[in-house]
Amino acid sequence: MRPITLEWRAIPLFETAERRKGITMARRIITVERVYEPASECNAVRLLVDRLWPRGVKRENLQYDDWSKDLAPSPELRKWYGHDHTRFDAFKSRYIDELDASPVREYVERIAPTSDVRPVVLLTASKDLPYSHAQVLADYLAEIL
């Protein structure tokens, strides 16, 4: 008998303004996964969203479609946060401000157009996914796409 492994993945499904108005649209599923775990979705758009390449991972061994460095927090914000959970709310607010100031929608539309209904997987090396920038980014993308 094979052991059962459980993995935590945040899967925020979202509604757009058009859907709330009653217009039916396809939902885009956005998940967050660690780069050190085996790829779960072979048919997904896989975006590495860390500014730094993950330690111990060879580029040829990682299944990813694009390295989205520009979607990661600025080096200053990343260093300030330092994964201190007491700073998470302030980090989230500052990171969203950074995302608002960048062309995130245009970038994601270029990589994964709305006509492409495949799920999007955000890859990160962060150990604590609920308090990671990737989870904030997933929630942000769910809001704007």
TASUL-V311999 format. One line per field, one symbol per residue. ss: DSSP state (H for helix, E for strand, C for the rest). phi: phi as a letter, one per 20 degrees, with the letter a starting at -180 (. if undefined). burial: I if it has 24 or more other ideal C-beta (glycine too) atoms within 12 Angstrom, else O. Layout:
# TASUL-V311999
ss: ???
phi: ???
burial: ???
This chain:
# TASUL-V311999
ss: CCCCCCCCCCEECCCCHHHHCCCCCCCCCEEEEECCCCCCCCCCEEEECCCCCCCCCCHHHCCCCEECHHHCCCHHHHHHHCCCHHHHHHHHHHHHHHHHCCCHHHHHHHHCCCCCCCCEEEEECCCCHHHCHHHHHHHHHHHHC
phi: .ffeddcececfecdeffffeoeecfeeeccccefeeffedfddeddfdefdfffmdfgfeeebebeegfefffgffffffllegfeffffgffffffffedefgffffffcgffeeffddedbegedgfddfffffffffffee
burial: OOOOOOOOIIIIOIOOOOOOOOOOOOOIIIIIIIIOIOOOOOOIIIIIIIIOOIOOOOOOOIIIIOIIOIIIIOOOIIOOIOOOOOOOOOIIOOIIOIIOOOOIOOIIOOIIOOOOOOIIIIIIIIOOIOIIIIIIIIIIIIOII
